[in-house]
Amino acid sequence: MTNPNHSPAKTSVHEQIEQVTALLNTLRPRLVEAEAELSERLAAISAFEFKLRSRIARLTDKLDKLDAEIQELKRKVRWLGEGWQTDPENEAAAWAAGKTASEAGDYRYHAAPKEPRQVLAEAEKASLKQLYRQLARRFHPDMAVDEADRTYRTQVMMAINAAYAAGDLDRLELLLLEPDAPHTLAAQSEEDQLAMLTRELTRVQNRLEEIEEELARLDKHKSAVMMRRQEKAARAGRDWFGELEVQLRDDIAKRQIERDVLEEQLATMEDEFGEDTAVFSEDFADLVFDATLDGNFDDPDISAEFDRYIDRRRSKNYFEDDFEDDYDFD
């Protein structure tokens, strides 16, 4: 007679399902915490980037404009201007021309924030973190049971991360009303359940490794490095943003001097030849020779300069009367 209180013996597949499920139950909270850490780090750096850009954008724009003017002037006097060396690019100017931390890396389920993060009180920050973790536990894509479920979870997770990056507590509260993933696990054999759980375990483990790599990469981004400097300066009572503005103004002053000297040099050259030229006559023969060696004689600027040079020499009776008949300039 069968004992009704005696449970049937567990199959090896059943035991494997329990083992994988137990491991998943251990790793899932770790995954949620890791996602929260990555999101928090990205949000903090993005907030720093918005603040930094608001402080230096006007100055870096002016520096960019001066650099463009200088490059154009150097183009006009390039044969004499090769000795001109612009100061090494200002770190803040280089940062302003680069990508943000969010844009520089491929952070899964994250998009670069378009607006600065809202300023929240401490209690609101705590609520924001709590809501984020609650939502991540419900909707994380690596806990999907099939591809349709994963697609749905990914869309919701993107919205969760965007709201968290913006510090939008109201938006996170609205996301709590989103239904759980509509795709539920249908009746499956134990073998199918084990295969599904094993895939999920692999995705969770891979994502944990991926987040670790993303955090390490994020830590090396210029914005992260500059944010740490700013935090260190703040602890020492220094205005790091103000110091950066002083450096930019110094660079602007140097660029203005460089531009003014180049303008004066160009004006002197134009006065000497009485026309818009960028090369001294006595230097031009050597320059034409160098250009032909480099295969650059088709450069329109060189060709135009060559024509002006020939006209000037002809006006000085430098060539024989029949020069054009004997020499083919084409």
N, C-alpha and C positions, 0 to 999 in steps of 0.2 A: 504494500500500500504506500502511496506517495505521501510524504509529509508535506502538508500545505504551507508550512512555515519555512520550508527549505528552498532557498533561492536556487535557480538553475546555475550550473557552473558557467563561469565567464569564459567566453571564447578568447583566443589569443588576439583576434581583431578587436574585440570589445575592450580588452585590457590596453591595447595600443591607443584606442580612442580615448580612454580615460587618461592615459599618460600625456597624449598630445593636448587634450583639453586642459589638464592641470598646468602644463607648461604655458599654454596660451593665457590662462588666467593669471599667470605670473608676469608674462611679458606685456600684456595689454596695458596695465597701469603704467608700466615703464614707458611704453610708446606714447601714451597720452602726455606724460610729464615731459618727455623729450620734445614732442611737438610743441608743447606750451613754452618750453625753454627757447626753442628756435624762434617761435613767433614773438616772444617777448624781446629777444635779442634783436630781431629784425625791426620790431616796432621802435625800440629805443634808438637804434642807429638811424632809422628813418626820421624820427623826431629831431635828432641832432642835425641831420642833413638839411631839413627844412629851416631850422634856426640859423645854421651856418650860411645857407644860401641867402636868407633874408638879410644877413649882416654884410655879406661881401659881394652880392650880385652886381650892385651898382659899380663897385670898384673893379671887379674882374671884367665887366663889360667895357669899361673905359680902357683897361689894359689891353683887351683884345682889339679894340679899335685902333689904339696907338700902334700895336704890333702890325696890324694890317697896313697902316700908313707907312710904317718903316719898311716893310717888305716891298711895297710899291716904289718907294724912293730908292731902295737898294736895287730894284730891278732896273731903274733908269740909270743908275750909276754903277752897275754891277761890276764892270771891269775895274773900276777904281775902288769899289766898295767891298772887295773880298776880304779886306783886313778888318772890316767892321764885325764885331762879335757882340751879339745881344747877350745881356746877362742871363745866367741860367734861369729857366722858367720858374717863377714863383710857385711854391708848393700849393698855395691856395688857388692860384690860377689853373694849375694843372688839375687840381681836384675838381674845380668848377667845370672843366671841359670833359671830365670823365663820366663814367656811369655811376649811378647810385649803387649802394650795396645790394639792394633787391634786384636791380637790373643786371648786375655783374655776374650773378650766379643763377643757376637753374634750381630754384627752390620749389620743390613740388608742393602743389596746392596753395602757393603764394603768388600774389601779383604785386607789382610795385605800387605803393600808395600814391594817390594823386593829390591828397590834401594833407596838411599838417595834422598831427594827432591832437585830439582835444585835451585840454587841461582838466584833470580829474582830481577830486579830493582823495585822500587816502582810503576812505571807506568805499568810494566808488571804484578805485583801483582794485581793492580786494574783491569786490563784487564782480568786476570784469574778469579777473583771473578765475574765480570760482565758476562763473558761467562758461568761460572758455573750456575749462576741463570737463564740465558736465556735457557740453555739446560735443566735444571731441570724442568722449567715450561713446556717445550715441551714434555719431556719424562718420567716424574715421574710415576712410576707404579700404584700409588693409584688413578690415573686419567684415568685408563683403562676402556674401555667399555665392555670388555669380557676377558676371560682367554687367548685367543690367543694374544690379544692386550697387556695384562699384561705381558705375557712371553717376547714379543718383547721389551716392555719398560724396563723390568728388565735387559735384556742383555745390552741395551744401557746405562742404568743408572749405571750399574757396570763399564762400560768403562769410563763413565763420572767421576765417583768417583775415579777411578784408575788414570786417567790423572790429576785430581785435586790434589790428594795426592802426585803425583810425581812432581807437578808444571810444567807439560808439556803443555805449551800454544799452541804449534803447534798441539798437538793431540786434544785438545779441539776445535780448529778451524776446524780440519778435521771432527769432530763429528757434526759440524753445517751442514755438507752436507748430513748427514743421513736423509733419508726420514721420514716424520711423520709416526706415527703408521699406517700400511697398513689396519688395521681392523677398519672400520668405522661403526657407528651405523646405522643399517638398519631401515627401516620404522617400527615403533612400535606403538602400541596403547598407549594412555596416561597412562593407568595402568602399562604397561610394562616400559615405560619411568620413571615413578615415582619409580618403584621398583629398576631399574638400578641406578638412581640418589641417592636413599636412601642407597643402598649398597656402592656406592662411598663415600657418606658422612660419613658413618660408618667407612670405611677404612681410610679416611683422619683423622677423629677424633682419631681413635685408633693409627694411626702412630704418630700423634702429642704427644700423651701420651707416646708412646714407646720411641720417641726421648728424651723426658724429662727424662725418666728413664735411658736411655743410657748415657746421658750427666752427670747425677748424679753419675752413676757407673764409668764412665770414669774419673771423677774428683777425685775419691778415689784410682785409680790405682797408684802403686808405681812410675811409670814413671811420672805421672802428679804431684805427691807430690814432687819428686826430681826436676822436671822442675821448679816448683814454688820456691824451695829453690835456685836453680841456678839463677833464675831471681832476687830474693831478694838480693843474694850475689853480682850479677853484678851491681845492683843499688847502693850498698854500696862500689863498687870499688874493690871487692874481686874476686880472681880467684877460683871459686868453683870447677872447674874440676881439677885444680892443687892441691887443698886441698884434694880432693878425692884420687888422685894418691899418695899423701903422706901417707894417711891412709892405702891404700893397701900395700905400701912398708913396712910400720911398721908391718902389719899383716904377710907379707911374711917373714920378719926377725924373728918374733916370731915363725912361723912355722918351719923355718930352724933350729932354736935352739932346738925346740921340736923334730924334726926328728933326729938331731945329737945326742941328749941325748939318745933317744930310740935306735939308732944304737949302741951306746957305751954300753948301758945296755944289749942288745942282744949279742954283742960280748963277754962281760964279762961272761954271762951265758954259751955261747958255749965253752969258754975257760975252764970254771970250770968243765964241764961234758965231754969235749973232743969230743962232737958230737952235731949235730943240734937238740937241745932240747929247749923247751920253759918254763920248770918248774923245780924248785929246788927239789931234791930228797926228802928232809924232808917235803916238802909241798904236795907231790903227793898223799899220802894216804887220806888226808882230801879232796883233790880235787876229787879223784875217788869216795869217799863217796857222796860228794855233787852232782856229775854228775849222779850217779845212782838214787838219790832221785829225780832229775829233769827229769829223763828219757832221758838223753842225752848221754848215754854211747855208742850209736851207732855212735856218731860223729866220722868221720874218723881221725880227729886230736887227739881226746882223745884216741881212740883205739891205734893209732900208738905210742902215748906217753906212754900208759900203757905197750905196748910191750917193749919199751926201758927201762922203769922202772924195769920190771921183769928181763930183761937181766942184768942190772947193779946189782940188788940185788943178782941174782944167782952168778955173778962173785965174790961177796963178801961173798959167803957161807951163805947167809942169810936164805935160805930155806933148808928144809930137802932134802936128796937125792931122796926120793920117792915122792916129792911134786907134780910132774906132774901126778903121778898115783892117788893121793888122791884128786886132785882138778881139776875140769873141767872149763877151762877158757872160754869155749863157752857157 
